[in-house]
Amino acid sequence: MIVQKEQKLAVQRMLDHIDSHLTEPISLRMLADAAQYSPWHCARMFKEATGMAPFTYLRHRRLSEAARRLGEGGERIVDVAFDFVFDSHEGFTRAFSRQFGMSPQEFRQKLARNAFIKPPRCQTDLARITQGERVMNTVFVQVVERPERKVVVRFAQKATHYFEYCEEVGCDVWDILSGIKEALYEPMGMWMPANMRKMGIGEYAQGVEVPLDYAGEIPAGFECIELPECKMMVFQGPPFEEERFEDAITDLWEVMKSYDPGIYGFTWADEDGPRFQLAPLGYRGYIEARPVRQVNR
């Protein structure tokens, strides 16, 4: 157990080094120095922990951070490419398109029209899972802060998932929630923890988060409840073909089921807030989040 713990810490030191030097050249020797192991040994440990070679991970991290920068707007694509150590605009575009299923320009345009989340800069990680002969592409994971807020929500009596919810309540709830102008983010499906729902209320609901001081109209059949401040670990799968949305959801659930937040200093904290899912849109991948709490070391 001591050896395993030290190896996890070594991998964490490599991850920290990568995060701290994303815009600089990085060699295996640099990662080995950070890990305090030989280059061969640190490369093996890294792949065992993350499912990919160090420089595959590095490329994904650089592209993910480049995507965040592009989403903020204001910078030329070629400048972002050079900042993240790509030799040319063309090479960056090819790599970006392979990872996200669209060019940097298309990504920026679509994100501008469909902003799905507005987190502060946060801790990031990557995960991968193999199912039979099919290997799932990289999953982007980030921890975001959710402040105290309210949620306008429509509960069901028995529903435990989306399809049961639609059968019980109907499928027009999303449209109603989308009409709330003061919403902080887009509507979401939620699995409410037992401590945040009344007796006789189903686990699955749909709602939209609004500011803590929200005093607007509450649609008929809806409630407005307060949610405490919490941290959420957000998982975003790779782009998918729209007709394969169920596969995209199932694949991400498999990643989340085996994912250990403890290696990065967190533990699941399901009582702190609702686990939520966003609408599965092919161009951005399926997105789901689960509450976490930082572990004191």
N, C-alpha and C positions, 0 to 999 in steps of 0.2 A: 504493500500500500504506500509506503514511503517513496519507493521508486516511482510509482505511478503518479503520485502527487507532484514530485519534482519534475517529471516529464511534462505534466500539464502546465506547471509554472514556466518551464522552458518554452513551450509553445506559446504561452501568453506573452512572454518576453519578445518572441519573434513577431507576434501580431502587433504588439505595441510599437516595435521598431518600424514595421511596415506603415502603421497609421501615422507615425511621427515623421516619416520620410517619403510620403507618397509622391511628392513632386521632385524627388531627387533620385539619381541612379542608386540602385540597390543590388548588391551582389550576394551570393550564397555565403561567402566568407563573412560579410557584415552580419547576416542573420545568425551564422554560427557563433560569432563573437557575442551577439546579444543573448543567444540561447545558452552559451557556455558549454557547448558540446561540439563535436567534430562536424564538419559540413555534411558528411554522409549521414551521420546519426541524426542530426537536426532535420534533414530533409525527410528521412523516414518517419520520425515522430510527427512532423508537421502533416504529412499525408495521412497518417493513421488518425490524427485528431480532426482534420478538416475534410478529408475525402479528396484532396487534390494536392498537387505539387506546389511548393512555395511560390513559384513564378506564375503558375496558373491562378492561384489565389491573388497574387499581387496585381495581375492584369484585371481581374474582376473587381478588385477594390478600387483601382484607379478609374475604371470605367464607371463604377457605381458613384464614385465621388464626382467624376466629370458630369454624370447625368444630373446630380444634385445641383451643380453649378449652372448647368444649362437651364435647368428648371427655374432658377432664380432670375434668369434673363440678364441682359445688359452686356454680356461678354461675347466676343466673336468666337465662333466655333474653333477656328484655327488657333486662337490664343489658348483656349482650354486644352486643346490637343497638345500643344507644346508644353504647357504647364505640367501635364501628367506624363511627360517623357515619351511621347509618341513622335517619331521622326518626321511624319508628314500628315497633312490633312487627310489624304487618301487612306493611309494606314489606320488612322484613328477612326475614320468613317467605316471601314471594313470591320474592324474589331467591334465597334459600337453596334453595328447592325447585326453581327453574329450573336452578341449577348442579349440585345433588347428586341430584336426582330424588326427594327426600323432604323432609319438613318438619324443622326443627331438633329437635323433640321426637322424631320417629321416628329421626333420625340418632343422637341421644344414646342411645336405648334399644337400637338395633341394635349400636352400637359397644360398649356395656356388655356385650352378650352375645357379641360376636365381635371382641375386640381383635386387630388384625392385626399391629401393630408398636408398639414402645414406644421411639421415638427421643428423644434430647434435642432441645431447640429447635435448629433448623439453618437453613442457607441454603436459600432456596426460589426457584423460577423457574416459569414457565409456558411451554408450547409448544403449537403447533397445526399441523395439516397438512391440506392440501386434496387429496383424491383424486378426480379426475374432477369430477363435479358435486356430490359429497358432501363436506361439510366436517365434519371430526371436531371434537367439542367440546374444551374446554380440558383439557389434561393437567397434573396437579400433579406437580412435580419437587422432590425434596428430597435433601440430602446428609446421611447419618447416620453416626455412629461405631459400628463394631462392635468390641468389645474382644476380647482373646484368649479363645478359647472352644473347646469341642469340638463335634463334630457326630456324632450317631449316624446312620449312613448305610448304605443297601443299594445296592451297586454292581451294574451289569450288565456284560456282556462286550462288547457291540457298540452299545448304544443311543446315539443322538445326540439324541433328543427323546422327549417323553412317550409317544407312541403306540408307538414301537419299544420303549420301556421296559416298557410294559404287556404287550406281546406276549412279551417275553423273561422278565420277572420276575413279572408278575401285577399285578393292580390292588388288592391288599389291603394294600400297604405303608403307605399313608396312615393306615389304621385302626390299624396297629401303632404307628406313630410318634405318633399322637394319644394313645396310652395312656401315654406317658412323662411322668410328672407333673412332673419337674424341668425340663422344656423351657423355654427362655427365650422362644421365640416359637412360632408355629404351624408345622406341617410345610411343607416346600417342595421343589419340583423344582429341581435344580441342574445347571449345566453346569460340570463341574470342569476347571480348567486343567491342562495336561499336567504341570506341575511338582507337582501335588497328587494325582496318581493313578498307580498302578502300571502297568507295561507289561501290555497285554492287557485293560485295564479300559476300558469305554465312557465316553464323555464325559458322558452324562446319568445322573444318579442322583437318589434321593430321600432326604431326611434331615431331622433336626430338631436345632437348636442347643441345647446344654446348657452349664452352667457349666464353667469350666476344671477345677474340682476334682471333676467328676462321677465317681462311682465306682459307679453303679447297674448294674443288670442290662442286658446287651446281648442283644437278641433273636437267636435263631438265624438265621444267614445275614447278620447285620449286622456292621459294624465301628464303632469309635469312634476318630476321628482329631482331632488338634488343628488349629485354624485360627488364623492370625496376626491381630493387630489390623489393621483396615483401614477405609477409608471406602467407603461404598456410595452411589451415586446411584440413588434410588428413583423410579420412574415409576409414577404411578397414573392410569389412564384414567377416563373418565366412566362413570356407571352405564349398564347395558345390559340388554336382555331376555335371560333366561337361555339361551334357545335360540340366541342369536346370539353365544355366547361365542367361537367361532372368529374371527368378524369383529373382536371386541374385542381379541383377542390380535394379530391381523394389523395392525390399525390402530396399536396401540401400538408394534409392531416397526418400523413405518414411521417413527414419530416418533423412536424411538431410533436408527435407522439414519442419519438426517440430523441428529441433534442434535450440536452442538459444545460440549463442556464447557469448552473453552478460553476462551470469552468470559467465564466466571466464575471463571477461575483454576484449573481442574482439567484433568487428562488421563486418558484411560482407562488402567486398570492391571489388566488381566485376570489377570495372574499373581499378584496380591495376594490373591485369594479367588475363590470360585465365584460366577458370575452366577446369580441365582435367580429363580424365579417362585412366586407364591402361588396358591392355588386361585382360579380366576376366578369370583367371586361377583357377580351382577348389581347388587346394591344399592350396592356400594362401588367397582365398576370393577375392571378387571384390573390387577394390580400385578406389576412386575418390577424387578429391581435389577442394576446392573453396577458392579464396583469402579472407583474413581477414586483419583487421587493429586493432592494440591495442588501446583501449579507455583510454584516460587520466583520471585518477581518482583524 
